[in-house]
Structures are given as C-alpha cells and as structure tokens.
Amino acid sequence: PFHLLSDAELRFAGALWLPTFHVEGRTFLKRFTLVVRDGWIEHVFYPVFPPDHHPAEVVRWLREHP
C-alpha cells in the first residue's frame, strides 16, 4: 500500500541532497526512508541501521504519529 519513487537520473536525490555513495563510477543512494504525507516530507529515517530492525521502527513511528 506504499508508493515507491524511482530516481534513475538522481534528480530528486540532487534536489534534496540525499546521501549517496559511489562504486565503480556509479552513484547509488544510501538506505533511507521518507514519510511523505500530502506532498510534504514529514519524517526522514537515516541512517537505516540495522536494516533488519528498520521496518519495525518505521511501523512504530507511523503508529505514534497518525
């Protein structure tokens, strides 16, 4: 039920100065989660660590901020 954003040309990443890393001449986004409501970024989860606990952290935050 959640929307995902594709940013293959990194336009969104550049506009928001999102965290990136480089491997073999390619640029990738680091792991992060944006909570967006009504077109506004309400919360940013970064860094995402440990990644196996992150989904529960996001669900907990969403329940606490309806």
ZADO-621222 format. One record per atom (N, C-alpha, C, CB): x, y, z; residue in three letters; atom name. Coordinates in steps of 0.05 Angstrom, whole numbers, padded with zeros to 5 digits. Glycine has a CB too. Layout:
residues N
- X Y Z ALA CA
...
***
This chain:
residues 66
- 00016 -00024 00000 PRO N
- 00000 00000 00000 PRO CA
- 00017 00025 00000 PRO C
- -00018 00000 00024 PRO CB
- 00043 00023 -00004 PHE N
- 00061 00046 -00002 PHE CA
- 00072 00052 -00030 PHE C
- 00083 00042 00018 PHE CB
- 00076 00078 -00036 HIS N
- 00087 00086 -00061 HIS CA
- 00117 00085 -00060 HIS C
- 00077 00114 -00069 HIS CB
- 00130 00078 -00082 LEU N
- 00159 00078 -00084 LEU CA
- 00166 00098 -00106 LEU C
- 00170 00050 -00090 LEU CB
- 00189 00110 -00103 LEU N
- 00198 00130 -00123 LEU CA
- 00222 00120 -00137 LEU C
- 00204 00157 -00108 LEU CB
- 00222 00121 -00164 SER N
- 00246 00115 -00179 SER CA
- 00260 00141 -00187 SER C
- 00238 00098 -00205 SER CB
- 00286 00142 -00182 ASP N
- 00301 00166 -00188 ASP CA
- 00327 00158 -00203 ASP C
- 00308 00181 -00161 ASP CB
- 00324 00145 -00226 ALA N
- 00346 00134 -00241 ALA CA
- 00366 00156 -00249 ALA C
- 00336 00120 -00265 ALA CB
- 00357 00180 -00253 GLU N
- 00375 00202 -00261 GLU CA
- 00384 00219 -00237 GLU C
- 00361 00220 -00282 GLU CB
- 00376 00211 -00213 LEU N
- 00385 00224 -00188 LEU CA
- 00376 00254 -00187 LEU C
- 00414 00222 -00185 LEU CB
- 00355 00261 -00200 ARG N
- 00345 00289 -00199 ARG CA
- 00334 00295 -00171 ARG C
- 00324 00294 -00220 ARG CB
- 00317 00277 -00161 PHE N
- 00306 00280 -00134 PHE CA
- 00328 00280 -00113 PHE C
- 00285 00258 -00129 PHE CB
- 00346 00261 -00116 ALA N
- 00368 00259 -00097 ALA CA
- 00385 00285 -00096 ALA C
- 00386 00235 -00104 ALA CB
- 00390 00296 -00119 GLY N
- 00406 00320 -00120 GLY CA
- 00391 00344 -00109 GLY C
- 00414 00326 -00149 GLY CB
- 00365 00346 -00114 ALA N
- 00349 00368 -00105 ALA CA
- 00347 00369 -00074 ALA C
- 00321 00367 -00117 ALA CB
- 00347 00345 -00062 LEU N
- 00344 00343 -00033 LEU CA
- 00371 00337 -00019 LEU C
- 00324 00321 -00026 LEU CB
- 00392 00336 -00034 TRP N
- 00419 00329 -00023 TRP CA
- 00418 00303 -00007 TRP C
- 00428 00352 -00005 TRP CB
- 00406 00283 -00019 LEU N
- 00404 00257 -00006 LEU CA
- 00431 00243 -00005 LEU C
- 00383 00239 -00021 LEU CB
- 00435 00226 00015 PRO N
- 00461 00213 00018 PRO CA
- 00466 00192 -00004 PRO C
- 00463 00199 00045 PRO CB
- 00490 00194 -00016 THR N
- 00497 00175 -00037 THR CA
- 00524 00163 -00032 THR C
- 00498 00190 -00065 THR CB
- 00531 00142 -00048 PHE N
- 00558 00131 -00047 PHE CA
- 00564 00122 -00076 PHE C
- 00559 00106 -00027 PHE CB
- 00590 00118 -00081 HIS N
- 00599 00112 -00108 HIS CA
- 00613 00085 -00109 HIS C
- 00618 00135 -00118 HIS CB
- 00607 00070 -00129 VAL N
- 00620 00044 -00134 VAL CA
- 00626 00042 -00164 VAL C
- 00603 00020 -00124 VAL CB
- 00651 00037 -00171 GLU N
- 00658 00033 -00199 GLU CA
- 00647 00054 -00217 GLU C
- 00650 00005 -00208 GLU CB
- 00648 00079 -00209 GLY N
- 00639 00101 -00226 GLY CA
- 00609 00105 -00227 GLY C
- 00648 00096 -00253 GLY CB
- 00594 00090 -00211 ARG N
- 00565 00094 -00210 ARG CA
- 00557 00105 -00183 ARG C
- 00551 00067 -00215 ARG CB
- 00535 00121 -00183 THR N
- 00526 00133 -00158 THR CA
- 00500 00119 -00149 THR C
- 00520 00163 -00162 THR CB
- 00499 00112 -00124 PHE N
- 00476 00099 -00112 PHE CA
- 00467 00115 -00088 PHE C
- 00483 00070 -00104 PHE CB
- 00441 00112 -00082 LEU N
- 00430 00124 -00058 LEU CA
- 00435 00106 -00034 LEU C
- 00400 00130 -00061 LEU CB
- 00442 00118 -00011 LYS N
- 00444 00102 00013 LYS CA
- 00416 00096 00023 LYS C
- 00460 00118 00035 LYS CB
- 00413 00077 00041 ARG N
- 00387 00070 00051 ARG CA
- 00376 00092 00068 ARG C
- 00389 00043 00067 ARG CB
- 00351 00099 00063 PHE N
- 00337 00118 00080 PHE CA
- 00307 00113 00074 PHE C
- 00345 00148 00074 PHE CB
- 00290 00124 00091 THR N
- 00261 00123 00087 THR CA
- 00250 00150 00092 THR C
- 00248 00102 00107 THR CB
- 00233 00159 00073 LEU N
- 00219 00184 00076 LEU CA
- 00190 00178 00082 LEU C
- 00222 00202 00050 LEU CB
- 00178 00192 00101 VAL N
- 00150 00190 00106 VAL CA
- 00138 00216 00094 VAL C
- 00143 00188 00137 VAL CB
- 00122 00212 00073 VAL N
- 00110 00235 00059 VAL CA
- 00080 00235 00062 VAL C
- 00119 00235 00028 VAL CB
- 00069 00257 00071 ARG N
- 00040 00260 00074 ARG CA
- 00031 00285 00060 ARG C
- 00031 00260 00104 ARG CB
- 00011 00283 00043 ASP N
- 00000 00306 00029 ASP CA
- 00022 00321 00014 ASP C
- -00015 00324 00048 ASP CB
- 00042 00307 00003 GLY N
- 00063 00320 -00012 GLY CA
- 00085 00333 00004 GLY C
- 00050 00341 -00029 GLY CB
- 00085 00330 00030 TRP N
- 00106 00341 00047 TRP CA
- 00122 00319 00061 TRP C
- 00093 00360 00068 TRP CB
- 00148 00323 00062 ILE N
- 00164 00303 00077 ILE CA
- 00160 00309 00107 ILE C
- 00195 00306 00069 ILE CB
- 00149 00289 00120 GLU N
- 00142 00292 00148 GLU CA
- 00165 00281 00166 GLU C
- 00116 00277 00154 GLU CB
- 00178 00260 00157 HIS N
- 00200 00249 00173 HIS CA
- 00220 00235 00155 HIS C
- 00188 00229 00194 HIS CB
- 00245 00235 00164 VAL N
- 00266 00221 00150 VAL CA
- 00280 00202 00169 VAL C
- 00287 00241 00138 VAL CB
- 00282 00177 00160 PHE N
- 00297 00157 00175 PHE CA
- 00324 00153 00161 PHE C
- 00281 00129 00176 PHE CB
- 00345 00162 00175 TYR N
- 00372 00159 00164 TYR CA
- 00391 00163 00187 TYR C
- 00378 00179 00141 TYR CB
- 00411 00146 00191 PRO N
- 00416 00122 00174 PRO CA
- 00397 00099 00181 PRO C
- 00445 00113 00178 PRO CB
- 00396 00081 00163 VAL N
- 00379 00057 00167 VAL CA
- 00398 00035 00178 VAL C
- 00365 00048 00141 VAL CB
- 00398 00032 00204 PHE N
- 00416 00012 00216 PHE CA
- 00405 00003 00243 PHE C
- 00445 00023 00219 PHE CB
- 00405 -00022 00248 PRO N
- 00409 -00044 00229 PRO CA
- 00385 -00048 00211 PRO C
- 00415 -00070 00245 PRO CB
- 00390 -00054 00186 PRO N
- 00368 -00055 00167 PRO CA
- 00346 -00076 00174 PRO C
- 00379 -00062 00140 PRO CB
- 00353 -00097 00188 ASP N
- 00333 -00117 00194 ASP CA
- 00313 -00107 00216 ASP C
- 00346 -00143 00204 ASP CB
- 00320 -00086 00231 HIS N
- 00302 -00075 00250 HIS CA
- 00286 -00050 00240 HIS C
- 00317 -00067 00275 HIS CB
- 00294 -00040 00217 HIS N
- 00283 -00016 00207 HIS CA
- 00253 -00017 00201 HIS C
- 00297 -00008 00181 HIS CB
- 00242 -00038 00189 PRO N
- 00213 -00038 00184 PRO CA
- 00197 -00035 00210 PRO C
- 00205 -00064 00170 PRO CB
- 00205 -00048 00231 ALA N
- 00191 -00045 00257 ALA CA
- 00193 -00017 00267 ALA C
- 00202 -00065 00277 ALA CB
- 00216 -00004 00264 GLU N
- 00220 00024 00272 GLU CA
- 00201 00042 00257 GLU C
- 00249 00033 00268 GLU CB
- 00198 00038 00231 VAL N
- 00180 00055 00215 VAL CA
- 00151 00051 00223 VAL C
- 00184 00049 00185 VAL CB
- 00143 00026 00227 VAL N
- 00116 00019 00235 VAL CA
- 00109 00032 00262 VAL C
- 00111 -00011 00235 VAL CB
- 00128 00030 00280 ARG N
- 00124 00042 00307 ARG CA
- 00121 00072 00304 ARG C
- 00149 00035 00325 ARG CB
- 00137 00085 00288 TRP N
- 00135 00114 00285 TRP CA
- 00108 00121 00272 TRP C
- 00158 00125 00267 TRP CB
- 00099 00106 00252 LEU N
- 00073 00112 00239 LEU CA
- 00050 00109 00259 LEU C
- 00069 00093 00215 LEU CB
- 00052 00089 00276 ARG N
- 00031 00086 00296 ARG CA
- 00030 00108 00316 ARG C
- 00034 00060 00311 ARG CB
- 00054 00119 00323 GLU N
- 00056 00141 00343 GLU CA
- 00049 00168 00330 GLU C
- 00083 00141 00354 GLU CB
- 00049 00170 00304 HIS N
- 00043 00195 00290 HIS CA
- 00022 00192 00269 HIS C
- 00070 00206 00277 HIS CB
- -00003 00186 00278 PRO N
- -00024 00181 00258 PRO CA
- -00031 00205 00241 PRO C
- -00049 00171 00272 PRO CB
***
